[in-house]
């Protein structure tokens, strides 16, 4: 029995979890603690990851290019070194946390990338930056896929998308803050103690990253099956595990072997989710060249850092909106498809490359509205929830292979020598949006086919019965707070 439902609980059911009014006080308390333990540290870490990741572009347009005598495609190669390393450890990391507690492994990784962030402040040439960017990519690679997998292990269908959206949008906050931070550092610390402003940026970021890595060790709750965190009682840990099983989430078996590969590659999930995400992720590349275009147009150093931050702020609103709507309606396909349809507009403008500076600025600023990453990963987590290890492999492969493609694709279609018009790059991203839309429709058709078969076989879980993409009104209807 859940007892009387108050105004606040009803209101929260509308703006937050649509089934909050159906949960017991104990379950709501558990979710609040999980939000503290998972969302707080994951958001802090992801914010710092993107702050550190985007500082290469900010440093490049703020004096690093001249100080390190960066020429030709050397800047592109720095990004490639990071991307190659980042792609290498995506899948292995989600397999490692089947054996090692996520809180231990992820804390080690975050402290590691903080140390290598410090190292960039002392770089003297492009070759050293290649090595430093590679090491940062290696240590950062575990964070995103492991946290996506972890969230999918704890949260239910009505909770997951918006929380992944909040997690994901902190990357845009980091992107936005990188510009403001670099502008502030450049204006206030450039030349202080004989150190260039772009070097100070790496020092400051390293000072923030290492302590957050330590926080992960003490706060992240690991998995429902091996949770040891201090702020959950034994009763809450047992209830959390029972809740996860009730929602149809398969628990870790500890088996990472050939049988896992055989069953994963005998299903459609891995192939189509990976292909769809690679196409979608690659289509988002255009906005990464905003600062370079601004520099070519003669904007000041501060403007080159701050204006792209406005685009990141727009991204924040869009990312949360898609996640919120996905959980509110229970529909995953809709809120993957609609944002990507919008992506045709900014990518189309840049593909045409009109003479209007304002129109191109609009395209760069709003290109991130298509960022429905949180809903896409939520969809993959839910489709694959019956097999824990397959879910880990699919989620990490989506991100890992997208970055593997990103390691070479910019060199081919966005060579620095073609800046800022990139006559192969922007038409290329426009084509990728169209291809991604086609694959997403195929995923929807395959998922619907599987659901029909499960209904015939009578194997749908209670969670699937009450919260399919069509959202059962009887089970998930939110009572009016009025």
C-alpha positions as CSV (number, residue, x, y, z in Angstrom):
1,X,0.0,0.0,0.0
2,X,1.3,3.4,-0.9
3,X,-1.0,5.4,1.4
4,X,-2.6,8.8,0.7
5,X,-1.0,10.8,-2.2
6,X,-0.2,14.4,-1.4
7,X,-0.2,17.4,-3.7
8,X,3.6,17.5,-3.9
9,X,3.8,13.8,-4.8
10,X,1.2,14.3,-7.6
11,X,3.0,17.4,-8.9
12,X,6.4,15.5,-8.8
13,X,4.7,12.7,-10.8
14,X,4.0,15.2,-13.6
15,X,7.4,17.0,-13.7
16,X,9.7,14.2,-12.7
17,X,8.9,10.4,-12.4
18,X,5.5,9.8,-13.9
19,X,4.9,6.9,-11.4
20,X,6.1,8.7,-8.3
21,X,2.6,8.6,-6.9
22,X,2.5,4.8,-7.1
23,X,5.8,4.3,-5.2
24,X,6.0,3.7,-1.5
25,X,7.9,6.3,0.7
26,X,10.6,3.7,1.1
27,X,11.1,3.4,-2.7
28,X,11.1,7.2,-3.2
29,X,13.7,7.5,-0.4
30,X,15.9,4.9,-2.1
31,X,15.7,6.7,-5.5
32,X,16.7,10.0,-3.8
33,X,19.8,8.3,-2.3
34,X,20.6,6.8,-5.7
35,X,20.3,10.2,-7.3
36,X,22.8,11.5,-4.8
37,X,25.2,8.6,-5.2
38,X,25.0,8.2,-9.0
39,X,23.9,11.5,-10.5
40,X,26.0,13.9,-8.3
41,X,29.3,12.2,-8.9
42,X,28.6,11.2,-12.5
43,X,27.6,14.7,-13.4
44,X,30.6,16.2,-11.7
45,X,32.9,13.8,-13.5
46,X,31.3,14.2,-16.9
47,X,31.3,18.0,-16.5
48,X,35.1,17.8,-15.8
49,X,35.6,15.3,-18.7
50,X,34.1,17.7,-21.2
51,X,35.9,20.7,-19.6
52,X,39.2,18.9,-20.0
53,X,38.3,17.5,-23.5
54,X,37.2,20.9,-24.9
55,X,40.1,22.8,-23.5
56,X,42.2,21.7,-26.5
57,X,40.0,23.8,-28.8
58,X,40.0,26.7,-26.3
59,X,43.7,26.5,-25.8
60,X,44.3,26.3,-29.5
61,X,42.6,29.6,-30.3
62,X,44.0,31.3,-27.2
63,X,47.7,31.1,-27.8
64,X,48.7,27.4,-27.9
65,X,48.9,27.4,-31.7
66,X,51.5,30.1,-31.7
67,X,53.4,28.9,-28.6
68,X,53.8,25.3,-29.8
69,X,54.1,26.3,-33.5
70,X,51.2,24.1,-34.6
71,X,51.0,23.9,-38.3
72,X,49.1,22.0,-41.0
73,X,47.0,19.2,-39.6
74,X,48.8,18.9,-36.3
75,X,45.8,20.1,-34.3
76,X,43.6,17.5,-36.0
77,X,46.2,14.8,-35.1
78,X,46.0,15.8,-31.4
79,X,42.3,15.2,-31.5
80,X,42.9,11.9,-33.3
81,X,45.4,10.7,-30.6
82,X,42.7,11.4,-28.0
83,X,40.0,9.7,-30.0
84,X,42.0,6.6,-30.8
85,X,42.8,6.0,-27.1
86,X,39.2,6.8,-26.1
87,X,37.8,4.3,-28.5
88,X,40.3,1.6,-27.4
89,X,39.2,1.2,-23.8
90,X,35.4,1.6,-24.2
91,X,34.4,-2.0,-24.4
92,X,37.2,-3.4,-22.2
93,X,36.2,-1.0,-19.4
94,X,32.6,-2.2,-19.2
95,X,34.0,-5.8,-19.1
96,X,36.5,-4.8,-16.4
97,X,33.7,-3.6,-14.1
98,X,32.1,-7.0,-14.3
99,X,35.1,-8.1,-12.3
100,X,36.2,-5.0,-10.4
101,X,33.8,-2.7,-8.5
102,X,32.9,0.3,-10.7
103,X,33.7,2.8,-7.8
104,X,37.3,1.5,-7.6
105,X,37.9,1.4,-11.3
106,X,36.3,4.7,-12.2
107,X,38.0,6.6,-9.4
108,X,41.4,5.3,-10.6
109,X,40.5,6.4,-14.2
110,X,39.4,9.9,-13.2
111,X,42.5,10.6,-11.0
112,X,44.5,9.4,-14.0
113,X,43.1,11.8,-16.5
114,X,43.4,14.6,-13.9
115,X,47.2,13.9,-13.7
116,X,47.6,13.9,-17.4
117,X,45.6,17.1,-17.7
118,X,48.2,18.7,-15.5
119,X,50.9,17.4,-17.8
120,X,49.5,19.4,-20.8
121,X,50.4,22.6,-19.0
122,X,54.0,21.7,-19.5
123,X,53.9,20.7,-23.2
124,X,56.7,22.2,-25.3
125,X,55.8,20.9,-28.8
126,X,53.1,19.1,-30.8
127,X,54.7,15.6,-30.2
128,X,54.3,15.9,-26.5
129,X,50.7,17.0,-26.9
130,X,50.1,13.9,-29.0
131,X,51.2,11.7,-26.1
132,X,49.4,13.7,-23.4
133,X,46.1,13.6,-25.4
134,X,46.5,9.9,-25.9
135,X,46.8,9.2,-22.2
136,X,43.9,11.5,-21.3
137,X,41.7,9.6,-23.8
138,X,42.8,6.3,-22.4
139,X,41.8,7.2,-18.8
140,X,38.6,9.1,-19.8
141,X,37.3,6.3,-21.9
142,X,35.8,4.3,-19.1
143,X,33.6,7.0,-17.6
144,X,30.8,7.5,-20.1
145,X,30.0,3.9,-21.0
146,X,30.4,2.5,-17.5
147,X,28.0,5.2,-16.0
148,X,25.5,4.5,-18.7
149,X,25.6,0.8,-17.9
150,X,25.4,1.5,-14.2
151,X,22.4,3.8,-14.5
152,X,20.6,1.2,-16.7
153,X,21.2,-1.3,-13.9
154,X,19.5,0.8,-11.2
155,X,16.7,2.9,-12.7
156,X,13.4,1.8,-14.1
157,X,11.7,2.7,-17.4
158,X,10.0,5.8,-16.0
159,X,13.2,7.1,-14.4
160,X,16.1,6.3,-16.7
161,X,15.9,8.7,-19.8
162,X,15.8,12.0,-17.9
163,X,18.6,10.9,-15.6
164,X,20.8,9.9,-18.5
165,X,19.8,13.3,-20.0
166,X,20.9,15.2,-16.9
167,X,24.2,13.2,-16.9
168,X,24.7,13.9,-20.6
169,X,23.9,17.6,-20.5
170,X,26.6,18.2,-17.9
171,X,29.0,17.6,-20.8
172,X,27.4,20.6,-22.6
173,X,27.8,22.5,-19.3
174,X,31.5,21.6,-19.3
175,X,31.7,22.7,-23.0
176,X,30.1,26.0,-22.1
177,X,32.2,26.6,-19.0
178,X,35.4,25.8,-20.9
179,X,34.9,28.8,-23.0
180,X,34.0,31.1,-20.1
181,X,36.8,29.6,-18.0
182,X,39.4,30.1,-20.8
183,X,38.2,33.6,-21.4
184,X,38.5,34.4,-17.7
185,X,41.9,32.7,-17.4
186,X,43.2,34.5,-20.5
187,X,42.1,37.9,-19.2
188,X,43.3,37.5,-15.6
189,X,46.1,35.0,-15.5
190,X,47.8,35.2,-18.9
191,X,51.5,35.8,-18.2
192,X,51.1,35.5,-14.4
193,X,54.3,33.9,-13.0
194,X,55.5,33.8,-16.6
195,X,52.9,31.1,-17.5
196,X,50.7,31.6,-20.6
197,X,46.9,31.7,-20.1
198,X,46.2,28.5,-22.0
199,X,48.7,26.6,-19.7
200,X,46.9,28.0,-16.6
201,X,43.7,26.5,-17.9
202,X,45.1,23.0,-17.8
203,X,46.5,23.6,-14.3
204,X,43.1,24.7,-13.0
205,X,41.3,21.8,-14.6
206,X,43.7,19.3,-13.1
207,X,43.2,20.8,-9.6
208,X,39.4,20.2,-10.0
209,X,39.5,16.7,-11.5
210,X,41.7,14.8,-9.1
211,X,39.5,15.5,-5.9
212,X,36.4,14.4,-7.9
213,X,38.0,11.2,-8.7
214,X,38.5,10.5,-5.0
215,X,34.8,11.3,-4.4
216,X,33.8,8.6,-6.8
217,X,35.5,5.9,-4.6
218,X,33.4,6.9,-1.6
219,X,30.0,7.7,-3.1
220,X,29.4,5.6,-6.3
221,X,27.1,2.7,-5.3
222,X,28.5,0.1,-7.8
223,X,25.8,-2.4,-8.9
224,X,22.6,-3.7,-7.2
225,X,24.2,-7.1,-6.9
226,X,27.4,-5.9,-5.2
227,X,26.5,-2.6,-3.6
228,X,28.6,-1.8,-0.5
229,X,28.1,1.9,-0.3
230,X,27.8,3.4,3.2
231,X,24.6,5.5,2.8
232,X,22.3,2.5,1.9
233,X,21.1,0.1,4.7
234,X,21.2,-3.6,4.2
235,X,17.4,-3.5,3.8
236,X,17.7,-0.8,1.1
237,X,20.3,-2.8,-0.7
238,X,18.2,-5.9,-0.7
239,X,15.1,-3.9,-1.9
240,X,17.1,-2.3,-4.6
241,X,18.2,-5.7,-5.9
242,X,14.7,-7.0,-5.8
243,X,13.4,-3.9,-7.6
244,X,15.9,-4.3,-10.4
245,X,15.0,-8.0,-10.9
246,X,11.3,-7.2,-10.8
247,X,11.8,-4.6,-13.6
248,X,13.3,-7.4,-15.7
249,X,17.0,-6.3,-15.4
250,X,19.3,-9.3,-15.7
251,X,22.0,-9.4,-13.0
252,X,25.8,-9.9,-13.6
253,X,26.9,-13.5,-14.1
254,X,30.6,-12.7,-14.0
255,X,31.1,-14.6,-17.2
256,X,32.9,-12.7,-19.9
257,X,33.7,-15.4,-22.5
258,X,33.1,-16.7,-26.0
259,X,29.5,-17.6,-25.1
260,X,28.8,-13.9,-24.5
261,X,30.2,-13.0,-27.9
262,X,28.2,-15.8,-29.6
263,X,24.9,-14.7,-28.2
264,X,25.6,-11.0,-28.7
265,X,26.5,-11.4,-32.3
266,X,23.7,-13.7,-33.0
267,X,21.1,-11.0,-32.2
268,X,20.3,-7.8,-34.1
269,X,20.9,-5.5,-31.1
270,X,24.6,-5.0,-31.4
271,X,24.7,-4.4,-35.2
272,X,21.9,-1.9,-35.6
273,X,22.4,0.1,-32.3
274,X,26.1,0.4,-33.1
275,X,25.5,1.4,-36.7
276,X,22.8,3.9,-35.8
277,X,24.9,5.5,-33.0
278,X,28.0,5.7,-35.2
279,X,26.0,7.5,-37.9
280,X,24.2,9.8,-35.5
281,X,27.4,10.5,-33.5
282,X,29.4,11.3,-36.6
283,X,26.6,13.6,-37.8
284,X,27.1,15.8,-34.7
285,X,30.7,16.7,-35.7
286,X,29.9,19.9,-37.5
287,X,29.5,22.1,-34.4
288,X,33.1,21.2,-33.2
289,X,34.5,23.7,-35.8
290,X,32.6,26.7,-34.5
291,X,35.6,28.3,-32.8
292,X,37.8,27.8,-35.9
293,X,35.1,29.5,-38.1
294,X,34.8,32.4,-35.6
295,X,38.6,32.9,-35.7
296,X,38.5,33.0,-39.5
297,X,35.8,35.6,-39.4
298,X,38.0,37.8,-37.2
299,X,36.2,37.5,-33.8
300,X,38.3,38.3,-30.7
301,X,39.9,35.7,-28.5
302,X,37.2,36.1,-25.9
303,X,34.4,35.9,-28.4
304,X,35.9,32.7,-29.9
305,X,35.6,31.2,-26.5
306,X,32.3,32.6,-25.3
307,X,30.1,32.5,-28.4
308,X,30.3,28.6,-28.8
309,X,29.4,28.4,-25.1
310,X,26.0,29.9,-26.0
311,X,25.5,27.0,-28.3
312,X,26.3,24.6,-25.5
313,X,23.7,26.3,-23.3
314,X,21.1,25.7,-26.0
315,X,22.2,22.1,-26.1
316,X,21.6,21.8,-22.4
317,X,17.9,22.7,-22.8
318,X,17.4,20.4,-25.7
319,X,19.1,17.4,-24.1
320,X,17.0,17.6,-21.0
321,X,13.8,18.3,-22.9
322,X,14.2,15.1,-25.0
323,X,15.0,13.0,-21.9
324,X,12.0,14.5,-20.0
325,X,9.6,13.9,-22.8
326,X,10.9,10.4,-23.4
327,X,10.2,9.4,-19.7
328,X,6.9,11.4,-19.6
329,X,5.5,9.7,-22.7
330,X,7.2,6.4,-22.4
331,X,8.2,6.7,-26.1
332,X,11.9,6.2,-27.0
333,X,11.7,6.0,-30.8
334,X,9.8,9.3,-31.1
335,X,12.3,11.3,-29.1
336,X,15.2,9.8,-31.0
337,X,13.7,10.5,-34.4
338,X,12.3,14.0,-33.9
339,X,15.6,15.7,-32.7
340,X,17.5,14.1,-35.5
341,X,14.9,15.4,-38.0
342,X,15.7,18.9,-36.7
343,X,19.4,18.1,-37.3
344,X,18.7,18.3,-41.0
345,X,18.3,22.1,-40.7
346,X,21.7,23.3,-39.3
347,X,23.6,20.6,-41.1
348,X,21.8,21.5,-44.3
349,X,22.7,25.2,-43.9
350,X,26.4,24.4,-43.3
351,X,26.4,22.0,-46.3
352,X,25.1,24.8,-48.5
353,X,27.4,27.4,-46.8
354,X,25.4,30.5,-47.6
355,X,27.2,33.9,-47.6
356,X,25.2,35.1,-44.5
357,X,27.4,35.2,-41.4
358,X,24.3,35.3,-39.2
359,X,22.7,32.2,-40.8
360,X,25.9,30.2,-40.4
361,X,26.2,31.4,-36.8
362,X,22.6,30.2,-36.2
363,X,23.5,26.8,-37.7
364,X,26.5,26.4,-35.4
365,X,24.6,27.6,-32.4
366,X,21.6,25.2,-32.8
367,X,23.4,22.2,-34.3
368,X,23.3,20.5,-30.9
369,X,19.5,20.6,-30.7
370,X,19.7,17.1,-32.3
371,X,21.5,15.7,-29.3
372,X,19.2,12.9,-28.2
373,X,22.1,10.7,-27.0
374,X,20.4,10.1,-23.6
375,X,17.3,8.7,-25.1
376,X,19.2,6.6,-27.6
377,X,21.2,5.0,-24.8
378,X,18.1,4.5,-22.7
379,X,16.5,2.7,-25.6
380,X,19.5,0.4,-26.0
381,X,19.7,-0.2,-22.2
382,X,16.0,-1.3,-22.2
383,X,16.1,-3.4,-25.3
384,X,19.1,-5.4,-24.0
385,X,18.0,-5.6,-20.3
386,X,17.4,-9.3,-20.4
387,X,21.1,-10.0,-20.7
388,X,23.4,-8.0,-18.4
389,X,26.7,-8.7,-20.2
390,X,25.2,-8.2,-23.7
391,X,23.8,-4.8,-22.5
392,X,27.3,-3.8,-21.3
393,X,28.8,-4.8,-24.6
394,X,26.2,-3.1,-26.7
395,X,26.3,0.2,-24.8
396,X,30.1,0.4,-24.7
397,X,30.4,-0.6,-28.4
398,X,28.0,2.1,-29.4
399,X,30.3,4.8,-27.9
400,X,33.5,3.0,-28.6
401,X,33.0,2.4,-32.3
402,X,31.6,5.9,-32.8
403,X,34.9,7.2,-31.4
404,X,36.8,4.7,-33.5
405,X,35.2,6.2,-36.6
406,X,35.8,9.7,-35.2
407,X,39.5,8.9,-35.0
408,X,39.9,9.0,-38.8
409,X,36.8,10.6,-40.2
410,X,37.7,14.2,-39.4
411,X,41.1,13.8,-41.1
412,X,39.2,12.7,-44.2
413,X,36.3,15.2,-44.3
414,X,37.5,18.0,-42.0
415,X,41.2,18.5,-42.9
416,X,42.4,21.6,-41.3
417,X,43.7,22.9,-44.6
418,X,40.1,23.3,-45.8
419,X,39.0,25.4,-42.8
420,X,36.7,27.1,-42.3
421,X,34.4,26.1,-45.2
422,X,35.1,22.3,-45.0
423,X,33.5,21.5,-48.4
424,X,33.6,17.8,-47.7
425,X,32.8,17.9,-44.0
426,X,29.6,19.8,-43.7
427,X,27.8,18.1,-46.7
428,X,29.1,14.8,-45.2
429,X,27.4,15.4,-41.8
430,X,24.2,16.3,-43.6
431,X,24.3,12.9,-45.4
432,X,25.0,11.1,-42.1
433,X,21.9,12.6,-40.5
434,X,19.8,11.1,-43.3
435,X,21.5,7.7,-43.0
436,X,21.0,7.7,-39.2
437,X,17.3,8.4,-39.6
438,X,16.9,5.4,-41.8
439,X,18.7,3.1,-39.4
440,X,16.6,4.4,-36.4
441,X,13.4,3.4,-38.3
442,X,14.9,-0.1,-38.9
443,X,15.6,-0.4,-35.1
444,X,12.0,0.6,-34.3
445,X,10.7,-2.1,-36.7
446,X,12.9,-4.8,-35.3
447,X,12.1,-3.8,-31.7
448,X,8.3,-3.9,-32.4
449,X,8.7,-7.3,-34.1
450,X,10.4,-8.7,-30.9
451,X,7.8,-7.2,-28.7
452,X,5.0,-8.9,-30.7
453,X,6.8,-12.2,-30.4
454,X,7.2,-11.8,-26.7
455,X,3.5,-11.0,-26.3
456,X,2.6,-14.1,-28.2
457,X,5.0,-16.1,-26.0
458,X,3.8,-14.3,-22.8
459,X,7.3,-13.5,-21.7
460,X,7.1,-9.7,-21.3
461,X,8.1,-8.5,-17.8
462,X,5.7,-6.5,-15.6
463,X,7.8,-3.4,-16.4
464,X,7.4,-3.9,-20.1
465,X,3.7,-4.6,-19.8
466,X,3.1,-1.4,-17.9
467,X,5.5,0.9,-19.7
468,X,5.9,0.1,-23.4
469,X,6.5,2.7,-26.1
470,X,2.8,3.2,-26.3
471,X,2.6,3.8,-22.5
472,X,-0.3,2.1,-20.8
473,X,-2.6,4.9,-19.4
474,X,-4.1,2.6,-16.7
475,X,-0.7,1.9,-15.1
476,X,1.3,5.0,-15.7
477,X,-1.3,7.8,-15.8
478,X,-0.3,10.7,-13.7
479,X,-3.1,12.1,-11.5
480,X,-3.7,15.8,-11.8
481,X,-2.1,17.8,-8.9
482,X,-5.1,20.1,-8.9
